[in-house]
Amino acid sequence: MYKIEDISIGMSASYSQTITDADIKAFAGISGDRNPVHLDEKYAESSRFKKRIAHGMISAGFFSALFGTKIPGEGCVYVSQNLKFRKPVYIGDTVVATIEVKSIDISKRRVFFAYCKVGKSKVITGEAEIYIPEQE
């Protein structure tokens, strides 16, 4: 884990994963979101997306992985997050979630990030505020 004093504006980290049918089914089971646009090929064909799409929160979850393992790392705590889902993610797409430090408030021990794309297309934009506890 980074100490807050060791984090600087512009630092970034990325995580990538290819979305599978199994990921979508597992997320539907865990979240309870069984919207047919995610699970039913025939239904999805008649939607504006023309094929099944992944739940947006699957891709958003990759940010949590980055915060908890890369920057700042173990022990950090989400304070807030906002997301804008700009484009769909399909089965077989490789999502590259990227976080970048935008600002730091040392007195409140908060770091602010911005982010996520598939290829060159931004599929999620937004910001997150992360609290970094003091290290012993």
C-alpha positions as CSV (number, residue, x, y, z in Angstrom):
1,M,0.0,0.0,0.0
2,Y,1.1,3.5,-0.8
3,K,1.4,6.0,2.0
4,I,-0.6,9.1,1.1
5,E,2.7,11.2,1.0
6,D,4.0,8.9,-1.7
7,I,1.0,9.4,-4.1
8,S,1.3,12.1,-6.7
9,I,-1.1,13.6,-9.2
10,G,-0.9,11.8,-12.5
11,M,-0.1,8.3,-11.0
12,S,-2.1,5.7,-12.7
13,A,-2.8,1.9,-12.8
14,S,-4.7,-0.4,-15.0
15,Y,-6.5,-3.7,-14.9
16,S,-7.8,-5.7,-17.9
17,Q,-10.2,-8.5,-18.2
18,T,-12.1,-10.1,-21.1
19,I,-15.8,-10.4,-20.3
20,T,-17.2,-13.9,-20.7
21,D,-20.7,-15.4,-20.7
22,A,-19.8,-17.0,-17.4
23,D,-18.9,-13.6,-15.9
24,I,-22.3,-12.2,-16.8
25,K,-24.2,-15.3,-15.5
26,A,-22.2,-15.2,-12.2
27,F,-22.8,-11.5,-11.8
28,A,-26.6,-12.0,-12.4
29,G,-26.6,-14.7,-9.8
30,I,-24.7,-12.6,-7.2
31,S,-26.5,-9.3,-7.9
32,G,-30.0,-10.6,-8.7
33,D,-30.0,-8.5,-11.9
34,R,-31.5,-10.9,-14.4
35,N,-32.4,-8.3,-17.0
36,P,-32.9,-10.2,-20.2
37,V,-30.7,-7.8,-22.2
38,H,-27.8,-9.4,-20.2
39,L,-29.0,-13.1,-20.3
40,D,-31.3,-13.7,-23.3
41,E,-29.8,-13.6,-26.8
42,K,-33.2,-13.5,-28.5
43,Y,-34.4,-10.6,-26.3
44,A,-31.1,-8.7,-26.7
45,E,-31.3,-9.0,-30.6
46,S,-34.4,-6.9,-30.5
47,S,-32.8,-4.3,-28.2
48,R,-30.9,-1.2,-29.3
49,F,-27.7,-3.2,-28.6
50,K,-28.5,-6.0,-31.0
51,K,-26.8,-8.6,-28.8
52,R,-26.3,-9.3,-25.1
53,I,-24.4,-6.7,-23.0
54,A,-22.5,-7.1,-19.8
55,H,-23.9,-5.5,-16.6
56,G,-22.2,-2.1,-16.3
57,M,-21.3,-2.8,-12.7
58,I,-19.0,-5.7,-13.8
59,S,-16.7,-3.2,-15.4
60,A,-17.2,-0.7,-12.6
61,G,-16.1,-3.4,-10.2
62,F,-12.6,-3.4,-11.7
63,F,-12.0,0.0,-10.2
64,S,-12.4,-1.6,-6.8
65,A,-9.8,-4.1,-7.6
66,L,-7.4,-1.3,-8.6
67,F,-8.0,0.7,-5.5
68,G,-7.6,-2.2,-3.2
69,T,-4.5,-3.7,-4.9
70,K,-2.6,-1.0,-6.8
71,I,-3.2,2.6,-5.8
72,P,-3.5,3.2,-2.9
73,G,-3.7,-0.5,-2.1
74,E,-4.7,-2.6,0.9
75,G,-6.7,-1.0,3.6
76,C,-8.1,1.9,1.6
77,V,-11.8,2.6,1.8
78,Y,-14.2,3.9,-0.8
79,V,-15.8,7.2,0.2
80,S,-17.7,8.0,-2.9
81,Q,-17.9,7.3,-6.6
82,N,-19.9,8.5,-9.6
83,L,-20.1,6.7,-12.9
84,K,-21.4,7.5,-16.4
85,F,-22.0,4.4,-18.6
86,R,-21.1,5.7,-22.0
87,K,-21.1,2.6,-24.2
88,P,-22.1,-1.0,-23.8
89,V,-19.6,-3.8,-23.1
90,Y,-20.2,-7.1,-25.0
91,I,-19.2,-10.7,-24.4
92,G,-15.7,-11.0,-25.6
93,D,-14.7,-7.4,-25.1
94,T,-11.6,-6.8,-23.1
95,V,-12.2,-4.0,-20.6
96,V,-9.2,-2.0,-19.5
97,A,-10.0,-0.2,-16.4
98,T,-7.6,2.7,-15.7
99,I,-7.5,5.0,-12.7
100,E,-5.5,8.2,-12.5
101,V,-4.9,10.4,-9.5
102,K,-6.5,13.8,-10.1
103,S,-6.1,15.4,-6.7
104,I,-5.0,14.7,-3.1
105,D,-6.2,16.1,0.2
106,I,-3.5,15.1,2.7
107,S,-5.3,16.7,5.7
108,K,-8.4,14.6,5.1
109,R,-6.3,11.6,3.8
110,R,-8.4,11.5,0.6
111,V,-7.2,10.8,-2.9
112,F,-9.4,11.6,-5.9
113,F,-9.3,9.5,-9.1
114,A,-10.8,9.6,-12.6
115,Y,-11.3,6.7,-15.1
116,C,-12.4,3.0,-18.1
117,K,-12.2,2.0,-21.7
118,V,-12.6,-0.9,-24.1
119,G,-10.0,-0.5,-26.7
120,K,-9.9,3.2,-27.5
121,S,-13.6,3.8,-26.5
122,K,-14.5,5.1,-23.1
123,V,-17.2,2.9,-21.7
124,I,-17.3,4.4,-18.2
125,T,-16.2,7.8,-17.1
126,G,-16.4,9.1,-13.5
127,E,-14.6,9.9,-10.4
128,A,-13.9,8.2,-7.1
129,E,-12.8,9.4,-3.7
130,I,-10.7,7.1,-1.6
131,Y,-9.8,7.3,2.1
132,I,-6.3,6.1,3.1
133,P,-5.9,5.2,6.7
134,E,-2.8,6.0,8.6
135,Q,-0.2,3.2,8.5
136,E,1.4,2.0,11.6
